[in-house]
């Protein structure tokens, strides 16, 4: 990511993220790895939602929450956290009703 303004303009807390990664070179390397895997993780989340496997759904959304949080996308991470809590309760109605919103926000941030 050469233009960090794009990130900050999209509510990414780059300073917090760099506390973890140390520098932009490491951030970029880890971001590239994340981007190569995130679509598969989102597909897994959808698969587990569709078969009502809330245990595995909780695991994958927890992982995605952490990923987005590490990269400074705290608002997106918060949405994943809500889904994680819903899976723990369990509250499949919330998951099913909000899933498209979750995927749309995750996709928006991935495209940033």
C-alpha positions as CSV (number, residue, x, y, z in Angstrom):
1,X,0.0,0.0,0.0
2,X,1.8,3.1,-1.2
3,X,-1.0,5.6,-0.7
4,X,-1.8,5.4,3.0
5,X,-4.3,8.2,2.7
6,X,-6.7,5.8,1.0
7,X,-6.6,3.7,4.1
8,X,-7.0,6.5,6.6
9,X,-9.8,8.0,4.4
10,X,-11.6,4.7,4.8
11,X,-11.4,4.7,8.6
12,X,-8.4,2.4,8.8
13,X,-6.4,3.1,12.0
14,X,-3.0,2.7,10.4
15,X,-1.1,3.9,13.4
16,X,-2.6,1.2,15.6
17,X,-1.9,-1.4,13.0
18,X,1.7,-0.3,12.7
19,X,2.1,-0.8,16.4
20,X,1.7,-4.5,15.6
21,X,3.5,-4.7,12.3
22,X,6.2,-2.1,12.9
23,X,6.6,-0.7,9.5
24,X,4.8,-0.4,6.1
25,X,7.0,-3.0,4.5
26,X,5.9,-5.6,7.0
27,X,2.3,-4.4,6.8
28,X,2.3,-4.7,3.0
29,X,3.8,-8.2,3.2
30,X,1.2,-9.4,5.7
31,X,-1.6,-7.6,3.8
32,X,-0.7,-9.4,0.6
33,X,-0.8,-12.8,2.4
34,X,-4.2,-11.9,4.0
35,X,-5.6,-10.8,0.7
36,X,-4.6,-14.1,-0.9
37,X,-6.6,-16.1,1.7
38,X,-9.5,-13.9,2.7
39,X,-11.9,-15.0,-0.1
40,X,-11.5,-18.6,1.0
41,X,-12.2,-17.7,4.6
42,X,-15.3,-15.7,3.6
43,X,-16.5,-18.7,1.5
44,X,-16.0,-21.0,4.5
45,X,-18.0,-18.6,6.7
46,X,-20.8,-18.8,4.2
47,X,-20.6,-22.5,4.0
48,X,-20.8,-22.9,7.8
49,X,-23.7,-20.4,8.0
50,X,-25.6,-22.3,5.3
51,X,-25.3,-25.6,7.1
52,X,-25.9,-24.1,10.5
53,X,-22.6,-25.2,11.8
54,X,-22.3,-22.4,14.4
55,X,-19.2,-23.8,16.1
56,X,-17.1,-23.6,13.0
57,X,-18.8,-20.4,11.9
58,X,-17.7,-18.9,15.2
59,X,-14.1,-20.0,14.6
60,X,-13.9,-18.6,11.1
61,X,-15.5,-15.2,12.0
62,X,-13.2,-14.9,15.0
63,X,-10.3,-15.4,12.7
64,X,-11.6,-12.8,10.2
65,X,-12.3,-10.4,13.1
66,X,-8.7,-10.7,14.2
67,X,-7.4,-10.3,10.7
68,X,-9.4,-7.1,10.0
69,X,-8.4,-5.7,13.5
70,X,-4.7,-6.3,12.8
71,X,-4.9,-4.3,9.6
72,X,-6.7,-1.4,11.4
73,X,-10.2,-2.0,10.0
74,X,-11.8,-1.8,13.5
75,X,-15.3,-1.1,12.2
76,X,-15.3,-4.2,10.0
77,X,-13.7,-6.2,12.9
78,X,-16.6,-5.1,15.1
79,X,-19.1,-6.6,12.6
80,X,-17.3,-9.9,12.7
81,X,-17.3,-9.8,16.5
82,X,-21.1,-9.4,16.5
83,X,-21.3,-12.5,14.4
84,X,-18.9,-14.3,16.7
85,X,-21.1,-13.5,19.7
86,X,-24.2,-14.5,17.8
87,X,-22.7,-17.9,17.0
88,X,-21.8,-18.3,20.7
89,X,-25.4,-17.5,21.9
90,X,-26.5,-19.1,19.5
91,X,-28.5,-16.7,17.4
92,X,-28.7,-18.0,13.9
93,X,-31.5,-15.5,13.0
94,X,-29.1,-12.6,13.5
95,X,-26.4,-14.3,11.5
96,X,-28.7,-15.0,8.6
97,X,-30.3,-11.6,8.6
98,X,-27.0,-9.7,8.8
99,X,-24.7,-11.9,6.8
100,X,-25.0,-10.0,3.5
101,X,-24.2,-6.8,5.3
102,X,-21.1,-8.5,6.8
103,X,-19.9,-9.7,3.5
104,X,-20.6,-6.3,1.8
105,X,-18.5,-4.5,4.4
106,X,-15.7,-7.1,4.3
107,X,-15.6,-6.8,0.5
108,X,-15.6,-3.0,0.7
109,X,-12.6,-3.1,3.0
110,X,-10.8,-5.7,0.9
111,X,-11.2,-3.5,-2.1
112,X,-9.8,-0.5,-0.3
